[in-house]
Every structure is written in structure tokens, then in C-alpha cells.
Amino acid sequence: MVDVGKWPIFTLLSPQEIASIRKACVFGTSANEALYVTDNDEVFVFGLNYSNCLGTGDNQSTLVPKKLEALCGKKIKSLSYGSGPHVLLSTEDGVVYAWGHNGYSQLGNGTTNQGIAPIQVCTNLLIKQVVEVFAWGYNNCGQVGSGSTANQPTPRKVTNCLHIKRVVGIACGQTSSMAVLDNGEVYGWGYNGNGQLGLGNNGNQLTPVRVAALHSVCVNQIVCGYAHTLALTDEGLLYAWGANTYGQLGTGNKNNLLSPAHIMVEKERVVEIAACHSAHMSAAKTQGGHVYMWGQCRGQSVTLPHLTHFSCTDDVFACFATPAVTWRLLSVEHEDFLTVAESLKKEFDSPETADLKFRIDGKYIHVHKAVLKISKLGTGLGGDGGEQVKVKEQNGVGGCFEDESERRGNCLVRCEHFRSMFQSYWNEDMKEVIEIDQFSYPVYRAFLQYLYTDTVDLPPEDAIGLLDLATSYCENRLKKLCQHIIKRGITVENAFSLFSAAVRYDAEDLEEFCFKFCVNHLTEVTQTAAFWQMDGPLLKEFIAKASKCGAFKN
């Protein structure tokens, strides 16, 4: 969980103010400005207010948070900031607002006057939801991608080789820009003096150019530091290139790289990468939950990924970045009280309090009948209707209702399978030990633990078995969790097996994800044993579908 209190500037707030924060950002040359959104969608700012970057309508600094009325209730979705500083944010409706420093028209309003308050960016963006790439502002190195080095006073669509392509992610260094497409291709443009575009040279680019060195991988995420770039592939591989004065590439030395290089993080699969245009450091989180950092860490040059005690990459920037800014808009969750599910965690598989045992593969799991069959009007175990413990009706999480009267009564059941078992004439209702032979011990234990904790802790290989169980028991939320685990563990070797399992268990979202992965790595996947051992009808269906989407074209 993100703790905003780790950023020094938030120590100015009271515990009550901290408790109300749901989203937050720290920015500025010295990390002296902050913006946060409360649980009732009010927006506040405080800090130095250099270049009017707080958007309060004046140039006064403030240690006491001031409300930005113009943004309250707007449902902020993302926020970015630049040198100056200036601030850009977008709402869930796709509307863009800007304010702060504007010496190079970076606010996109056609002038160079500072923006003292949030104003909607209208030119070329009005009545549009922002899903395409537009750029504007300072352009001395071609970072706007317009084909020239003239500053761009209003938003201009980045076209050239990005024309009719679907961009799903963008990142900006100090004077360079990067974009990721839905098919995993990466493009870069702007300043390239340190090789941060990854093109194999150090020449600036006035329009987007594909990073050809990454043609054999599918990139999911890209982030930029001041003058270096990190990319994460769908197989959990990390690549880095560009400036390396502080070891921010993680190669073990301080030599710049003009082309992407694979960076090893203790042979673990990487699931998230982090960098910020105002800093010379990098961070990554692995599938095992380990967080690493390298680069300029509190003035010290760390040239190899260093394992930290942090639980998220955000903490790395709070404690070690210079300046201590946020690399993304923080999402904050608070545990103001213990839910029933949290209280039950320590009682799971406890022989002292259990009144029922499941026997699987000769091993016992100790549980409580009351927990397995519990139901409550209106909410799930947590009692607050929150997402963490919420249970839905049929086709949701709670499985199938026994009769129509339960649906009318809005009785939301924790697990319909066990509720039926213990509130009917099943033989199991009178037993103290129940034998399970259709599922393995790890799978069934994970399922029971999920009923106590709402979490799943299984490797991707075992998650397939849990997906089978979730399908059998009508546990649709559990199916989604299994699919999420499987997606993060997909590889060339297991991709087609996972695709087959997704089809078998009617997991449409997972099926589409596995299909796209197989297509993106078609040559390698077709050389695996799993591909050729697949039954004929499914293999024919895959080949036909892949052919329709152009997978076999030269």
C-alpha cells in the first residue's frame, strides 16, 4: 500500500487530512509542491507555487492546503508535470486541463503567458476524448514530433509513421518522447544525444521512429528518466538504454547505451517499471513482490538493481529520488478499521478454533462452517459493501441462487457451494472431515484461503487448477483473479496451453489475451510441444483466427 507520509511535504498535513487522501502527486524542481484528491473528490494543493504551478489564481506559496474548486468533482484519471513546472491532468471524461509555467506554450493555449489557474486545453481537443497522441510546447530537439524544431503553441496530432496506429502508452524524458502501440511496437522522437531513443545512434529525430532493436519482443510498458528509457515486455523482460552517468541503466557500469540492453533482475519476472523525467534513477517490481532500485539514489550511484525492503516502486522515489517527486499519480487505499475478512485471516487453517476439516491428498485443512456458509443482507463479509469483500449476484461472484426468493431478498452469499452444502440435506453437513479428490491440495487450500482473505497466492501453473475449481463452483470473481495471475505468468512455452485452458473454462478475456500473446510470438509458440499436442479442432480454430488477423502475412 502507498503511504503518502513517506514524502516529506505531506508531513505538513494533519492525520485527518492524510486519512482523506485517495490520489496524490508530488512535483516541482525541489519536490516542494503537491496536489491531492480526497475521498469525496475534492482537489487540494499546497507548497511553494513556483511559476503558479499550484493553480490557485495567485503566486502565493501556502503551507495550508487550498481547494481547487475548478477541479472538484471532475474525477481526475491521470496527471503529469513538466519542468518549470507546469501541470497537465485528464479526467475520466477525457477532458484535459493545464496550468503553471508556459514560457514555451506547454499549456497548449496558443500563448506564452503563465497559467495561474486550471484551464481546459481546447484547441484541437475540444469535444474529443483524448485517446490519440497530441503534442505541444517546447520543441528545440523535435520532441513534439512535428518534423521541425519550432515550438508548438497548441495541440498537434503526432502523425507520420504513427498515422492510423493505436497508441496505448506514452512517456516523456526531459527533451524526448516515446510511445508504445497496441501490438507492442515502440517509437521514439526528440533529443537523442545520449541514445535515449534506442535507435543505435545519437542523432535527434524530428518525427517518430520505430525502435528496431526491439522488433522481436512485445512491449507492454515504457517509462523515461531524465535522459534514459526503460521498457517492459509481455514476458516480463526489462530493457534499458540511454544515459548512464549514475548507473541508471542497471548494467553494472556507467557507459551510455545507444540501443536497448536486457537487464537481469535476479532472474525474476518483472511486472512493473518506474522512472521520472526529473530524476536519474530507475525502479522495478517483480512477480514475487520484490522492489529493486538503481541509478542516482540519494546522491549515490547504484549501477546494478538493488533489492529494497519496499513493497511498491512509489516508495523508492519517496525515499531515494532527487528530487523526491512521484513518478505517477498515486492511488491510496486506507485501512481505517479491520474488516471481518482481515480478522479471519489468522484463523484460517487453525486447528484450535476450526469445527471442520477437509482432507486432500492425505493433508488436512482446518476451517469454520460458519465462515463457509455465511451470508448477509446487502453486503459481503466486510460489512461496508467495498470492492475488497463485495460479493455479487449470479454471473457475478456469489455463484447461483437456490431459488427466486433469495434473489428478491438481495441475499448476497459468500460461497453458494458451501451454503448449500451446510444448509440442506447433503451428507457433508453432518461430517467433521470431508474428503476432496477432484482437486489438488494446493488448489483447494488456495480456494478456502480466498474465502477467508479475498486474495489468491498461487503460481500461474496452479492457477489453472483453481480456474477449473472456480468454474465448477460458479465463483466468477475468483475466475477473474485466476486469469490475472495467469496473464502475469504467461511465457512462450506455456502460452498455448493457457489458451487451451481459457477456451475450456470459458474465460473469454483470458482467451483473447493468450491468443494475442501467441500471435505476437507466433514463430516461437508454434515450435513448442504444447502447440502440436493440442487437439485438432482447437488447433484449426486458432489457425483460422490467426489467419484472419493477418498473422501469416509477410
C-alpha positions in Angstrom: 0.0 0.0 0.0 1.2 3.5 -0.8 1.9 5.7 2.2 1.9 9.4 1.3 3.5 10.1 4.6 6.8 8.9 3.2 7.0 12.1 1.1 8.4 14.9 3.3 6.0 17.5 2.1 3.0 15.5 3.3 4.2 15.8 6.9 2.6 19.3 6.8 -0.8 17.7 6.8 -2.8 16.5 9.8 -3.7 12.8 10.3 -7.3 13.6 9.4 -6.2 15.3 6.1 -3.8 12.3 5.3 -6.7 9.9 6.0 -8.9 11.6 3.4 -6.4 11.3 0.5 -7.2 8.9 -2.3 -4.9 10.2 -5.0 -1.8 12.4 -4.8 1.1 13.8 -6.7 4.4 15.5 -5.6 6.2 17.6 -8.1 8.4 20.7 -8.6 12.1 21.3 -9.0 12.7 20.5 -5.3 9.6 18.4 -4.7 8.0 21.4 -2.9 4.6 21.2 -4.5 1.8 18.7 -4.0 -1.8 18.0 -5.2 -4.2 15.5 -3.8 -7.7 14.3 -4.3 -9.9 13.4 -1.3 -12.4 10.6 -0.9 -15.3 12.9 -1.8 -13.4 14.0 -4.9 -12.3 17.4 -3.7 -8.9 18.7 -5.0 -6.3 20.5 -2.9 -2.9 21.9 -3.5 -0.1 23.3 -1.3 3.6 24.2 -1.4 5.9 26.7 -3.0 3.8 27.6 -6.0 6.7 28.4 -8.3 5.6 29.6 -11.7 1.9 29.5 -10.4 2.1 25.7 -10.6 -0.5 25.3 -7.8 -3.2 26.8 -10.0 -4.6 28.8 -7.1 -5.1 32.0 -9.1 -2.2 33.8 -7.4 1.6 33.4 -6.9 1.5 32.9 -3.2 3.0 29.8 -1.6 1.0 28.0 1.1 1.7 25.5 3.8 -2.1 25.1 4.3 -3.9 23.2 1.5 -6.1 25.3 -0.8 -9.0 23.8 -2.6 -9.1 24.0 -6.4 -12.8 24.5 -7.0 -12.4 24.2 -10.8 -11.3 20.6 -10.5 -13.5 19.3 -7.6 -15.9 16.6 -8.8 -14.0 16.2 -12.1 -12.8 12.6 -11.4 -9.1 13.0 -12.2 -7.8 10.0 -14.0 -4.1 10.9 -14.8 -1.7 13.7 -14.0 1.7 14.7 -15.4 4.0 17.6 -14.8 7.0 19.2 -16.5 10.0 21.4 -15.8 9.0 24.9 -14.9 6.9 23.4 -13.5 3.6 23.1 -15.4 0.8 20.6 -14.7 -1.4 18.6 -17.1 -4.2 16.4 -16.0 -7.0 14.4 -17.7 -10.4 13.4 -16.3 -12.3 10.2 -16.7 -14.3 12.0 -19.4 -11.2 12.6 -21.4 -11.0 16.4 -20.7 -7.5 17.9 -20.3 -6.6 20.8 -18.0 -3.3 22.7 -17.8 -1.7 25.4 -15.7 1.7 26.7 -14.5 4.8 27.7 -16.4 4.1 28.5 -20.1 7.3 30.0 -21.5 7.3 27.6 -24.4 3.5 27.3 -24.9 3.5 24.0 -23.0 0.0 24.7 -21.7 -1.3 24.5 -25.3 -3.4 27.7 -25.1 -1.6 29.4 -28.0 0.2 31.9 -25.8 3.3 32.1 -23.6 1.5 33.6 -20.6 1.7 31.7 -17.3 -1.4 29.8 -16.4 -2.4 30.9 -12.9 -5.4 28.5 -12.7 -6.5 25.3 -14.4 -7.9 25.9 -17.9 -9.2 23.3 -20.3 -7.0 22.6 -23.2 -9.4 23.3 -26.1 -7.6 23.8 -29.4 -7.9 20.7 -31.4 -9.0 18.8 -28.3 -12.5 20.2 -27.7 -15.3 17.6 -27.8 -12.6 14.9 -28.1 -11.8 12.3 -25.6 -8.0 12.0 -25.6 -7.1 8.6 -27.0 -4.7 9.7 -29.7 -1.3 11.3 -29.4 -1.2 15.1 -29.5 1.9 17.1 -28.5 2.7 20.8 -28.0 5.2 23.1 -26.3 9.0 23.3 -26.3 10.4 21.7 -29.4 14.1 22.6 -29.7 15.0 19.0 -30.4 11.9 17.8 -32.2 10.2 16.3 -29.1 6.8 17.4 -30.3 7.2 15.2 -33.4 6.1 17.8 -35.9 9.0 17.5 -38.3 10.5 20.8 -37.2 12.2 22.4 -34.2 9.7 25.3 -33.9 7.8 25.5 -30.7 4.2 24.2 -31.0 1.7 26.7 -29.3 -1.4 24.4 -29.5 -2.0 20.6 -29.5 -1.0 19.0 -32.8 -1.6 15.4 -33.6 1.5 13.3 -33.9 1.2 11.5 -37.3 3.9 10.4 -39.7 4.5 6.7 -39.0 2.0 6.7 -36.1 -0.8 7.5 -38.5 -3.7 5.1 -38.1 -1.8 3.2 -35.5 -3.2 2.7 -32.0 -1.0 4.1 -29.2 -1.6 2.7 -25.7 1.2 4.3 -23.8 3.4 7.4 -23.9 6.3 8.6 -21.8 8.5 11.7 -21.9 12.1 12.3 -20.9 13.4 15.8 -20.4 13.5 16.5 -24.2 12.5 13.2 -25.7 9.2 11.3 -26.3 8.4 7.6 -26.5 5.2 5.7 -27.5 4.0 2.1 -27.3 1.5 0.6 -29.7 -1.2 -2.0 -29.0 0.9 -4.5 -30.9 4.0 -3.9 -28.7 6.0 -1.8 -31.1 7.9 1.2 -29.6 8.6 4.6 -31.3 10.7 7.5 -30.2 11.4 11.1 -31.2 13.2 14.2 -30.0 16.6 14.6 -28.4 18.9 11.6 -28.7 22.3 12.9 -27.6 22.6 10.1 -25.0 20.9 7.4 -27.1 17.7 7.6 -25.1 15.6 6.9 -28.3 17.3 3.5 -28.6 18.0 3.8 -32.3 21.6 2.7 -32.3 22.8 6.3 -32.9 22.8 9.7 -31.1 21.1 11.8 -33.7 17.9 13.8 -32.9 14.7 12.7 -34.5 12.0 15.3 -35.6 9.4 12.6 -36.2 8.6 9.2 -34.6 11.0 6.4 -35.5 10.5 2.8 -34.5 13.0 1.2 -32.1 14.0 -1.6 -34.5 16.2 -3.3 -31.9 13.0 -4.4 -30.1 11.3 -5.9 -33.1 11.4 -9.4 -31.7 9.6 -8.5 -28.4 6.2 -7.1 -27.4 6.5 -4.1 -25.1 3.8 -3.5 -22.5 5.1 -0.5 -20.6 7.7 2.2 -21.2 9.0 4.9 -18.8 11.5 7.7 -19.2 14.0 9.2 -16.8 15.8 12.5 -17.5 17.8 11.0 -20.3 17.3 7.2 -20.2 14.5 4.8 -21.1 13.2 1.6 -19.7 10.9 -0.9 -21.5 9.0 -3.9 -20.1 7.8 -6.8 -22.4 4.8 -9.0 -22.1 7.2 -11.8 -21.0 8.4 -9.8 -18.0 11.8 -8.8 -19.5 13.3 -5.5 -18.8 15.3 -3.4 -21.3 17.2 -0.2 -20.8 19.1 2.4 -22.9 20.3 6.0 -23.0 22.3 8.0 -20.4 24.0 6.1 -17.7 26.1 8.6 -15.8 24.7 7.4 -12.5 24.2 3.8 -13.3 20.5 4.3 -14.1 20.5 1.6 -16.8 21.5 -1.1 -14.3 24.2 -2.6 -16.4 26.9 -2.6 -13.7 28.8 0.3 -15.3 28.3 4.0 -16.3 28.5 3.7 -20.0 25.7 5.1 -22.2 23.8 2.7 -24.4 22.6 3.7 -27.9 20.5 0.5 -28.2 18.3 -1.5 -25.8 20.0 -4.0 -23.5 18.3 -6.7 -21.5 18.7 -6.0 -17.7 18.6 -9.0 -15.4 16.8 -8.6 -12.0 17.8 -11.7 -10.1 16.2 -13.9 -12.9 12.7 -12.8 -11.7 9.9 -11.8 -13.9 9.4 -8.0 -13.8 5.8 -6.8 -13.6 6.3 -3.0 -13.3 9.0 -0.5 -14.1 9.4 3.1 -12.9 11.3 6.3 -13.9 10.7 10.0 -13.9 11.8 12.8 -16.3 13.2 14.8 -13.4 15.4 12.1 -11.9 18.3 9.8 -12.9 17.1 6.6 -11.2 15.1 3.5 -12.0 12.9 1.0 -10.1 11.2 -2.3 -10.9 8.8 -4.7 -9.1 8.9 -8.4 -9.7 6.2 -11.0 -9.8 7.4 -12.1 -6.3 6.7 -8.7 -4.9 10.4 -7.6 -4.7 11.2 -4.0 -5.4 14.6 -3.0 -6.9 16.2 0.4 -7.4 19.3 1.7 -9.2 20.8 4.9 -10.5 21.1 8.1 -8.6 19.8 7.1 -5.1 20.2 9.9 -2.6 23.4 11.1 -4.4 24.9 7.6 -4.5 25.4 5.9 -7.9 24.0 2.4 -7.8 24.9 0.6 -11.1 23.1 -2.7 -10.5 19.5 -3.3 -9.4 19.5 -3.3 -5.6 16.9 -5.2 -3.6 14.9 -2.9 -1.2 12.5 -3.6 1.6 9.8 -1.5 -0.1 6.5 -3.0 -1.3 5.9 -0.7 -4.2 8.1 1.3 -6.7 6.5 4.6 -5.5 8.3 4.3 -2.1 11.6 4.2 -4.0 11.0 7.7 -5.3 9.7 9.0 -2.0 12.8 7.9 -0.1 15.7 7.9 -2.7 14.9 10.1 -5.7 16.4 13.6 -6.1 14.1 15.4 -6.1 11.7 13.2 -4.1 8.8 13.5 -6.6 6.2 11.0 -7.6 6.7 9.1 -10.9 2.9 8.7 -11.4 -0.4 9.8 -9.8 -0.6 7.9 -6.6 -3.6 5.8 -5.7 -4.1 5.5 -2.0 -6.1 2.9 0.0 -6.6 3.2 3.7 -7.3 0.6 6.2 -9.1 2.6 8.8 -10.6 -0.4 10.5 -10.2 -4.2 10.4 -12.8 -5.9 8.2 -14.2 -9.3 9.2 -12.1 -10.8 6.4 -8.9 -9.2 7.9 -9.8 -10.6 11.3 -10.4 -14.0 9.9 -7.0 -14.3 8.2 -5.2 -15.5 11.3 -8.0 -18.1 11.9 -7.7 -19.8 8.6 -6.4 -23.4 8.9 -6.4 -23.1 12.7 -6.9 -26.4 14.5 -7.7 -24.6 17.7 -10.9 -22.9 16.5 -12.0 -25.0 13.5 -15.0 -27.2 13.5 -14.4 -28.8 10.1 -11.5 -30.4 8.2 -11.0 -31.0 4.5 -8.8 -34.0 3.6 -7.0 -33.7 0.3 -4.0 -35.9 -0.8 -3.7 -37.0 2.9 -3.4 -33.5 4.2 -5.8 -31.6 6.3 -7.1 -28.0 6.1 -9.0 -26.6 9.1 -11.9 -24.3 8.5 -15.1 -23.0 10.1 -18.6 -23.9 8.8 -20.0 -20.6 9.8 -17.4 -18.8 7.6 -18.0 -21.0 4.6 -21.8 -20.6 4.6 -22.1 -17.1 5.9 -24.4 -14.6 4.1 -25.6 -11.1 4.9 -28.2 -8.8 3.5 -26.8 -6.0 1.3 -23.0 -6.6 1.8 -20.3 -9.2 1.9 -18.0 -10.1 4.8 -16.6 -6.7 5.3 -19.9 -5.1 6.0 -19.2 -2.0 4.0 -20.1 -3.1 0.5 -16.5 -2.3 -0.6 -14.8 -4.0 -3.5 -12.4 -5.9 -1.4 -15.0 -8.2 0.1 -18.0 -7.5 -2.1 -20.0 -10.4 -3.4 -22.3 -10.1 -6.4 -25.3 -12.0 -7.7 -25.5 -14.8 -10.3 -22.9 -14.2 -13.1 -21.0 -12.1 -10.5 -19.0 -13.5 -7.6 -21.5 -15.3 -5.4 -22.5 -18.1 -7.7 -26.0 -19.3 -8.3 -29.0 -18.7 -6.1 -31.1 -21.6 -4.9 -34.5 -20.0 -5.6 -36.0 -16.8 -6.7 -36.9 -15.7 -3.2 -33.2 -15.4 -2.3 -32.7 -13.0 -5.3 -35.7 -10.9 -4.2 -34.3 -10.7 -0.7 -31.0 -9.5 -2.0 -29.2 -12.1 0.0 -25.6 -11.9 -1.1 -23.9 -15.2 -0.4 -20.2 -15.6 0.3 -20.0 -19.1 -1.4 -23.2 -20.6 -2.7 -21.5 -24.1 -2.9 -20.9 -24.3 0.8 -24.1 -22.5 1.8 -26.0 -25.2 0.0 -23.8 -27.9 1.5 -24.4 -26.9 5.1 -28.0 -25.7 4.9 -29.5 -28.7 3.0 -29.7 -32.4 3.2 -26.2 -33.0 2.0 -24.4 -35.8 3.9 -21.4 -33.4 4.3 -23.5 -31.3 6.7 -23.0 -33.8 9.5 -19.4 -34.7 8.9 -16.3 -33.4 10.7 -14.0 -34.5 7.9 -14.8 -34.1 4.2 -12.7 -35.9 1.6 -11.9 -34.0 -1.6 -10.5 -35.9 -4.6 -11.3 -33.9 -7.7 -8.8 -31.1 -6.9 -5.2 -31.0 -5.6 -4.2 -29.9 -2.1 -2.6 -26.5 -3.2 -5.6 -25.6 -5.3 -8.2 -26.4 -2.7 -6.3 -24.7 0.0 -5.9 -21.6 -2.1 -9.7 -21.6 -2.7 -10.5 -21.9 1.0 -7.9 -19.3 1.9 -9.5 -17.0 -0.7 -12.9 -17.3 1.1 -11.1 -16.0 4.3 -8.9 -13.4 2.8 -10.2 -12.4 -0.7 -6.7 -12.9 -2.0 -5.0 -15.7 -4.1 -1.4 -16.7 -3.6 -0.6 -19.3 -6.3 2.0 -19.7 -9.1 0.5 -19.4 -12.6 0.7 -23.1 -13.2 -1.5 -23.9 -10.2 -3.9 -21.0 -11.0 -5.1 -23.1 -14.0 -6.4 -25.7 -11.5 -8.0 -23.0 -9.4 -9.6 -21.6 -12.5 -11.2 -25.1 -13.1 -12.5 -25.1 -9.5 -13.8 -21.5 -9.8 -15.7 -22.5 -12.9 -17.2 -25.6 -11.3 -18.3 -23.6 -8.2 -19.6 -20.6 -10.2 -17.1 -18.3 -8.5 -16.7 -15.6 -11.2 -14.7 -13.1 -9.2 -12.2 -15.9 -8.4 -12.1 -16.7 -12.1 -11.0 -13.1 -12.7 -8.3 -13.3 -10.1 -7.0 -16.6 -11.6 -7.0 -15.0 -15.0 -4.9 -12.1 -13.7 -2.3 -14.4 -12.2 -2.1 -16.5 -15.4 -1.7 -13.4 -17.5 1.3 -12.3 -15.5 2.9 -15.8 -15.8 2.4 -16.3 -19.5 5.5 -17.4 -21.5 6.2 -18.8 -24.9 6.4 -22.3 -23.6 3.0 -22.3 -21.7 1.1 -19.8 -23.9 -0.8 -22.3 -26.0 -1.6 -24.5 -23.0 -3.1 -21.4 -21.2 -5.0 -20.5 -24.4 -6.5 -24.0 -24.4 -7.4 -23.8 -20.7 -9.1 -20.4 -21.2 -11.2 -21.9 -24.0 -12.1 -24.9 -21.9 -13.2 -22.9 -18.9 -15.0 -20.2 -20.9 -12.7 -17.4 -19.8 -13.1 -15.1 -22.7 -10.9 -12.2 -21.6 -8.0 -14.7 -20.8 -8.6 -16.4 -24.1 -8.2 -13.2 -26.0 -5.1 -12.2 -24.0 -3.5 -15.6 -24.7 -4.4 -15.5 -28.3 -2.8 -12.1 -28.8 0.3 -13.3 -27.0 0.5 -16.4 -29.2 0.2 -14.3 -32.3 2.8 -11.8 -31.2 5.2 -14.7 -30.6 3.9 -17.0 -33.3 7.1 -18.4 -34.6 8.3 -19.5 -31.1 4.9 -20.7 -29.9 4.4 -23.0 -33.0 7.7 -24.7 -32.1 6.5 -25.7 -28.6 5.3 -29.2 -27.8 2.0 -27.8 -26.4 1.1 -26.3 -29.8 1.4 -29.6 -31.7 -0.1 -31.7 -28.9 -3.3 -29.7 -29.0 -6.5 -31.4 -30.2 -7.3 -30.9 -33.9 -10.5 -28.7 -33.6 -8.9 -26.1 -31.3 -5.7 -26.0 -33.4 -7.8 -25.4 -36.6 -9.8 -22.7 -34.8 -6.6 -20.9 -33.7 -5.0 -21.1 -37.1 -8.2 -19.7 -38.8 -8.5 -16.9 -36.3 -4.8 -16.0 -36.5 -5.1 -16.0 -40.3 -8.0 -13.6 -40.2 -6.0 -11.1 -38.2 -3.0 -11.3 -40.7 -0.6 -13.3 -38.6 0.7 -15.3 -41.6 1.3 -12.3 -43.9 4.9 -11.4 -44.8 
